[in-house]
Amino acid sequence: MNFQYNTQKEKLIISEYGRNIQDMIHELKKIPEQEKRQAYAEEIIKLMGNMNPINKGNVDAEQRLWNHMFRLAEFDLDVTPPKGEKPTLESTKIDPEKPSYNQSRMRFRHYGKYIQELVDKAAEEEDKEKQIEILNIIGSYMKLAYKTWNPKHYVSDDIILDDLGSLCEGKIELDDSITFDALDSSKTYRRQRSANPPVKSKSKSRNNRKRKTGRKRR
């Protein structure tokens, strides 16, 4: 018994449709009657659409199937698509667009893309006190981002101050005494606890005394 391997068969032009569809289209080319050949071509188009139901919702789904049929027939097929124009190799060829590369500057990628824009906005602020508050928030975020991407490295305010100075590009005079703790969760929690100390209920303390005195009497 002689076996024929797929490597010995004709190469598949569009592998998604399989070998049977390709053989059917080759047999379609041999039908001499125009009406019969057109009818068989439309039935093959329906079969190809059932094999790829995900494309049915697209606007140009049917035209795409006809393009695939002509590709499988090597553009040597005498049938008429619904639009009346037979697809050609030039019309079905799609040249991919070249991707546009990002040309924006990013000195410190671990701080994110918009940190430079925030610093530029802070440089436009005329009120110095408000400007310092904005820089404190920006530096605190930079410190948080630095810890996120470098968890094993210690980060100090001096490191953030140097990076922030590079981002300012001399537009803002930074004070060495500035600290970046606006987003420190531990310090914020301590402030909330100190500002709102717990209040003990007198009624509970009285009830506890009564219970204790009652136990002694027993």
C-alpha positions as CSV (number, residue, x, y, z in Angstrom):
1,M,0.0,0.0,0.0
2,N,1.4,3.4,-1.0
3,F,0.8,6.3,1.3
4,Q,0.8,9.9,0.1
5,Y,2.1,12.4,2.7
6,N,0.9,16.0,2.9
7,T,4.4,17.1,2.0
8,Q,4.0,15.4,-1.4
9,K,0.7,17.0,-2.1
10,E,0.0,20.5,-3.5
11,K,0.8,23.3,-1.2
12,L,-2.1,24.9,0.6
13,I,-2.6,28.5,-0.4
14,I,-4.9,29.4,2.6
15,S,-4.5,26.7,5.2
16,E,-7.6,27.9,7.2
17,Y,-9.9,26.5,4.6
18,G,-8.2,23.1,4.3
19,R,-7.4,21.0,1.3
20,N,-11.0,20.0,0.4
21,I,-12.0,23.6,-0.3
22,Q,-8.9,24.1,-2.4
23,D,-9.7,20.9,-4.4
24,M,-13.3,22.0,-4.9
25,I,-12.2,25.3,-6.4
26,H,-9.8,23.6,-8.7
27,E,-12.7,21.3,-9.9
28,L,-14.9,24.4,-10.2
29,K,-12.6,25.8,-12.8
30,K,-13.2,22.8,-15.0
31,I,-17.0,23.3,-15.3
32,P,-17.7,24.6,-18.8
33,E,-21.3,26.0,-18.2
34,Q,-21.2,29.6,-16.9
35,E,-24.5,29.4,-15.0
36,K,-23.6,26.1,-13.3
37,R,-20.1,27.3,-12.5
38,Q,-21.5,30.5,-10.9
39,A,-24.1,28.5,-8.9
40,Y,-21.4,26.1,-7.6
41,A,-19.1,29.1,-6.7
42,E,-21.8,30.7,-4.6
43,E,-22.4,27.4,-2.7
44,I,-18.7,27.1,-2.0
45,I,-18.7,30.7,-0.7
46,K,-21.5,29.7,1.8
47,L,-19.4,26.8,2.9
48,M,-16.3,29.0,3.4
49,G,-18.4,31.4,5.4
50,N,-19.6,28.5,7.7
51,M,-16.0,27.5,8.3
52,N,-15.2,31.0,9.5
53,P,-18.4,32.3,11.3
54,I,-16.4,34.9,13.2
55,N,-16.2,37.0,10.0
56,K,-19.9,37.1,9.3
57,G,-20.5,40.2,11.4
58,N,-18.0,42.3,9.3
59,V,-19.2,44.6,6.6
60,D,-16.9,43.3,3.9
61,A,-17.1,39.7,5.1
62,E,-18.6,38.4,1.8
63,Q,-16.2,40.3,-0.4
64,R,-13.3,38.9,1.6
65,L,-14.6,35.4,1.0
66,W,-14.6,36.1,-2.7
67,N,-11.1,37.4,-2.5
68,H,-10.0,34.2,-0.8
69,M,-11.7,32.1,-3.5
70,F,-9.9,33.9,-6.3
71,R,-6.6,33.5,-4.3
72,L,-7.2,29.8,-4.0
73,A,-8.0,29.7,-7.8
74,E,-4.7,31.6,-8.4
75,F,-6.9,34.4,-9.9
76,D,-7.8,32.1,-12.9
77,L,-11.6,31.7,-12.3
78,D,-14.4,32.8,-14.6
79,V,-17.2,33.7,-12.1
80,T,-18.7,37.0,-11.1
81,P,-18.7,38.3,-7.5
82,P,-21.8,40.3,-6.2
83,K,-20.0,43.6,-6.8
84,G,-19.3,42.7,-10.4
85,E,-15.5,43.3,-10.2
86,K,-13.2,40.3,-10.2
87,P,-10.5,40.4,-7.6
88,T,-6.9,40.6,-8.8
89,L,-3.6,40.1,-7.1
90,E,-3.0,43.9,-6.9
91,S,-6.5,44.6,-5.5
92,T,-6.2,42.0,-2.8
93,K,-2.7,42.9,-1.7
94,I,-2.6,44.9,1.5
95,D,0.6,46.7,2.5
96,P,0.7,47.0,6.3
97,E,1.3,50.5,7.6
98,K,4.5,51.2,9.4
99,P,4.0,51.7,13.1
100,S,4.7,55.2,14.4
101,Y,7.3,55.1,17.1
102,N,7.0,57.2,20.2
103,Q,9.3,60.2,20.0
104,S,8.5,61.6,23.5
105,R,11.4,62.0,25.9
106,M,11.4,59.8,29.1
107,R,14.5,60.3,31.3
108,F,13.3,58.2,34.2
109,R,11.0,55.4,33.0
110,H,10.2,54.1,36.5
111,Y,8.4,57.4,37.3
112,G,6.1,57.1,34.3
113,K,5.3,59.1,31.2
114,Y,3.5,62.0,32.6
115,I,5.8,63.0,35.4
116,Q,7.6,65.5,33.2
117,E,4.3,67.1,32.3
118,L,3.5,67.5,36.0
119,V,6.8,69.1,36.7
120,D,6.3,71.5,33.7
121,K,2.9,72.5,35.1
122,A,4.4,73.1,38.5
123,A,7.0,75.4,36.9
124,E,4.2,77.6,35.6
125,E,2.8,78.2,39.1
126,E,3.6,81.7,40.3
127,D,2.6,81.2,43.9
128,K,5.8,79.8,45.6
129,E,4.0,78.2,48.6
130,K,1.6,76.4,46.3
131,Q,4.5,75.4,44.0
132,I,6.3,73.8,47.0
133,E,3.1,71.9,47.9
134,I,2.8,70.6,44.3
135,L,6.4,69.6,44.2
136,N,6.0,67.8,47.5
137,I,3.1,65.7,46.0
138,I,5.1,65.1,42.8
139,G,8.2,64.0,44.8
140,S,6.1,61.8,47.1
141,Y,4.7,60.0,44.1
142,M,8.2,59.6,42.6
143,K,9.3,58.1,45.9
144,L,6.4,55.7,45.8
145,A,7.1,54.7,42.2
146,Y,10.7,54.2,43.0
147,K,9.9,51.8,45.8
148,T,7.5,50.0,43.6
149,W,10.0,49.3,40.9
150,N,13.0,49.0,43.2
151,P,11.7,47.2,46.3
152,K,15.2,46.0,47.3
153,H,16.9,49.4,47.1
154,Y,16.7,52.0,49.8
155,V,15.3,55.4,48.5
156,S,16.0,58.6,50.4
157,D,14.7,62.1,49.9
158,D,18.1,63.1,48.5
159,I,17.7,60.7,45.6
160,I,14.2,62.0,44.8
161,L,15.5,65.5,45.1
162,D,18.3,64.9,42.6
163,D,15.9,63.3,40.1
164,L,13.4,66.0,40.6
165,G,16.1,68.7,40.0
166,S,17.0,67.0,36.7
167,L,13.3,67.0,35.6
168,C,13.0,70.7,36.6
169,E,15.9,71.7,34.3
170,G,16.7,74.8,36.3
171,K,13.1,76.2,36.0
172,I,12.5,75.8,39.7
173,E,14.8,76.4,42.7
174,L,14.5,73.4,45.0
175,D,15.1,73.7,48.7
176,D,17.3,71.0,50.2
177,S,15.1,70.8,53.3
178,I,12.0,69.7,51.4
179,T,10.6,66.3,52.4
180,F,8.5,63.9,50.3
181,D,6.1,62.2,52.7
182,A,2.7,63.3,51.3
183,L,1.8,59.7,50.2
184,D,3.3,57.9,53.2
185,S,0.5,55.7,54.4
186,S,2.1,55.0,57.8
187,K,2.5,58.7,58.6
188,T,-1.0,59.5,57.4
189,Y,-2.4,56.8,59.7
190,R,-0.5,58.1,62.7
191,R,-1.8,61.6,62.0
192,Q,-5.3,60.4,61.9
193,R,-5.0,58.5,65.1
194,S,-3.4,61.5,66.9
195,A,-6.0,63.9,65.6
196,N,-8.9,61.5,66.6
197,P,-8.0,59.8,69.8
198,P,-10.4,57.0,71.0
199,V,-13.0,58.1,73.5
200,K,-13.9,55.6,76.3
201,S,-17.5,55.2,77.1
202,K,-18.5,56.0,80.7
203,S,-21.4,53.6,80.6
204,K,-19.2,50.7,79.7
205,S,-16.8,51.5,82.6
206,R,-19.7,51.7,85.0
207,N,-21.1,48.4,83.9
208,N,-17.7,46.8,84.3
209,R,-17.5,48.1,87.9
210,K,-20.9,46.7,88.7
211,R,-19.9,43.4,87.3
212,K,-16.7,43.3,89.3
213,T,-18.4,44.4,92.6
214,G,-21.1,41.8,92.0
215,R,-18.6,39.0,91.7
216,K,-16.9,40.1,95.0
217,R,-20.2,40.0,96.9
218,R,-20.9,36.4,95.7
